[in-house]
Amino acid sequence: MGIQDKGDVALIRHAYVRTAQRQGGIGTRLLTHITSLTDKPILIGTWDAAAWAISFYFKNGFGLVNADEKRNLLQKYWNVPERQIETSVVLCSPGFSLNLEQPRKKDSANRE
């Protein structure tokens, strides 16, 4: 897991825990450590289909930004192609002042 300073925000980059090591608190400890390294709002981009990752960030207090704001943030802070923008989500740290969506239900029928 890494953090990248992008001026007025910080990005969490490449956050992974080995599958066999998941559910043991390693990810939460890493995230807590990384977030303590900055006082800036933190953004995380991930695939919309990565329900496990989105759930993890919700559990740790992050919120999902709405679709319009997601596009703006991905274009401003990341260098990704249009297809990746369409298939990604952006989460923000607690207290980040954006219009947030409600956490999603676990079943795929409730996906956008």
Secondary structure as the mmCIF struct_conf table of DSSP 4:
data_model
#
loop_
_struct_conf.conf_type_id
_struct_conf.id
_struct_conf.beg_label_comp_id
_struct_conf.beg_label_asym_id
_struct_conf.beg_label_seq_id
_struct_conf.end_label_comp_id
_struct_conf.end_label_asym_id
_struct_conf.end_label_seq_id
STRN STRN1 GLY A 2 ASP A 5
BEND BEND1 GLY A 7 VAL A 9
STRN STRN2 ALA A 10 ARG A 13
HELX_RH_3T_P HELX_RH_3T_P1 THR A 19 GLN A 21
TURN_TY1_P TURN_TY1_P1 ARG A 22 GLN A 23
BEND BEND2 GLY A 24 GLY A 25
HELX_RH_AL_P HELX_RH_AL_P1 ILE A 26 THR A 35
TURN_TY1_P TURN_TY1_P2 SER A 36 LEU A 37
BEND BEND3 ASP A 39 LYS A 40
STRN STRN3 ILE A 42 TRP A 47
TURN_TY1_P TURN_TY1_P3 ASP A 48 ALA A 49
HELX_RH_AL_P HELX_RH_AL_P2 ALA A 51 LYS A 59
TURN_TY1_P TURN_TY1_P4 ASN A 60 GLY A 61
STRN STRN4 GLY A 63 VAL A 65
HELX_LH_PP_P HELX_LH_PP_P1 ASN A 66 ASN A 66
HELX_RH_AL_P HELX_RH_AL_P3 ALA A 67 TYR A 77
HELX_RH_AL_P HELX_RH_AL_P4 GLU A 82 GLU A 86
TURN_TY1_P TURN_TY1_P5 THR A 87 THR A 87
STRN STRN5 SER A 88 CYS A 92
TURN_TY1_P TURN_TY1_P6 PRO A 94 GLY A 95
BEND BEND4 LEU A 98 LEU A 98
HELX_LH_PP_P HELX_LH_PP_P2 ASN A 99 ASN A 99
STRN STRN6 LEU A 100 GLU A 101
HELX_LH_PP_P HELX_LH_PP_P3 GLN A 102 LYS A 105
BEND BEND5 LYS A 106 ASP A 107
HELX_RH_3T_P HELX_RH_3T_P2 SER A 108 ASN A 110
#
